[in-house]
Amino acid sequence: LQLIETEIIGEKAVVAKEVSTYELLLNDHPWLEETRYIFMYSIPNKKTNTKDYKSWKTEWLKVLFDYARYAILHILYIRKMHTVKPFANFEDRDTAIRELAEGLVDKKQAEWLSKNKEKLRVYWKSLDNWAEDIYEWAMEISPLEPILIFEIRESNQEFSNLPREDIEKKQQILHELDKE
């Protein structure tokens, strides 16, 4: 009995530690914590340091996009981003985050969902790719039955927290796929 208890205790210690979104970002962007890159937390002057500004923006656009993807967030709330690592470390958080959000919009990787630009919809997968993922999942769980939005929401998949409008668009795409 004691041998079994020791084995169970050993197994509990082996249970994988949950990795935070920030830790995932550090894997791809280790410079986020390197002191020699502290300058990256302030926005270079667009007019006098054009090259530095473009480089700064390019790197941070990757970080913001990856943040949404790793956190499985489809909608980013700009105010909430002020308190999220690494964005909380910006000298002028609001300006920096808004410039990056606009950069994702310019690259067609995001769109504003509100007129006051407080909610940003990030597309880290295309609607077609999401439709394919939902289709494959639906075929696994119930190949002959229709899938309801409720079931998609309860699926605990990456697509389960997609905005309702996106799920409806994907259902249209799936309906078209089903006709083929």
N, C-alpha and C positions, 0 to 999 in steps of 0.2 A: 504494500500500500504506500509506503514511504517512497519507494522508487517511482511509482506512478505520480505522486504529488510533486516530486522533484522534476520529473519530465514535463508536467503541466506548467510549473513555474518557469522552466526553461523556455517552453513554447510561448508563454506570455511575453517574455523578454524579446522574443524574436519578431513579434507582431510589428509590421511595418509602420513607421512613423508617417503621419500624413504630411505631405509637402505643401507648403503655402504657395500662393501665387507669386509672392515676392521671391521665394527661393527658386521657383521655376524660371523667373525672369533673370535671376543671377546666373543660372546655368548658361543662358544664351547671351546675356549682356553683363559679364563680370565687371566691367568698368563702373557699374552703378555704385559699387562700394569701394572702389580704389581711390585713395586720397589724391592721387595725381590727376584725377579727372573731376575734381570738385568744381572746376570751372564750368562743367556741363550743366550745372544747376542754375546758371544765370544765362539769360538770352543775349547772344552777341548782337551788336548793333547791325541792323539790316543794311544800312547805307555805307558805313565805314568799313565793316568787316563782312562783306557779302559772302565770301567763300566760307568763313567760319560759321556764319548764320546758316547757310545751306547745309553744311556738314552737321551742325547741331540739330537742325530740324530733321534731317534724314535719319539720324540715329534715334532721336526721340520718337519719331513716327513709328519706327519698328517696335520700340518699347511699348508705346500706347496700344498698338494693334495686338502685340503679343499678350499684353495684360488682359485685354478683353477676351482673347482666345483662351488663355490659360485659366482665367476665372470663370469661363463659360458665361460671359455676360454679353447680351445682345444690345442692351441699352446701358449707356454710361450717363450718370448724373454728374454734371460738371462740379457742383458744390461738394458732392461726396468725394470726388477725386482729390480735393484739397487736403484730405486727411489720409489718403492712401499712399503707402510707400511704393515707389520712390518719388511720386509726384508731390508729396507733402514737403519734400526737401527743396523745391524750387524757391528762389529768392522772391520772385513775383509770381506766385502760384497761379492766380487767376489768368493773367496775361499769357503765361506759358502754356497752360492747359488749353485755353481757348485757341491759341495759335496752332497747337498740335491737332486739336479737333478740326479746325478749319482745313489743316493739311490733309487729314484723312478724307474730308468731304471733297476737297479738290482732286484727290486721287481716286474718287468714286468708291472708296472703301467704307464710307459712312454717309449718313445724312442726318440733318437736324430734324427732330420730331416736334419741336416747339418753336414758336415765333421768337421767344426770348432767348433761344439757344441754350437751354438748360439741360435738354435731353438729347443725347446723340445715339443714333442707331448705328452700330458697327457691324459690317458684313464681313465676318472672317471666314464665311463660306458663301458661295453663291446660292440663290434660290433653287437652282437646278440640283446642286449638290445636296442641299437639305432635302429636297423632294426624293432624291435617290436613297438617302439614308432612311427616311421615313418609310419608303416603299420596301426596302430590304427588311427593316424591323417588322413592318406589318406582315410581310410574307412569312417571316419566322414564327410570329405568334398566332396568326390567324389568316392563312392564305385564301380562305373562301368567304370570310365575313368582312363587311365594311368596318372601317376604323373610325371612331368618333373623336372629336377634338378632345373630349374628356380623357379618352384613353391615351392620346398623345401626351397630354399634360401630366398624366399619372405614370408615364413610362419610365421616368428616372433616366432618360437618355439626354444627350447634349441638346437635342431639339425640343425637349419638354418645356423649356422656359422661353421659347421663341415668342415674340409678340403675336397676338391673336391674328392680326392682319396677315402676317407672314405665313402662319399655318394655313389660313384660308387660301392664300396665293399658291401655296405648295399643294393643297388639295386639288386646285385647278390643274396644276402641272401633272399631278398623279393621275387625274382623270383623263388627261390627254395621253399620258403614257399607256393607260389601260386600254384606250381605244386602238392603239397601234398593234 
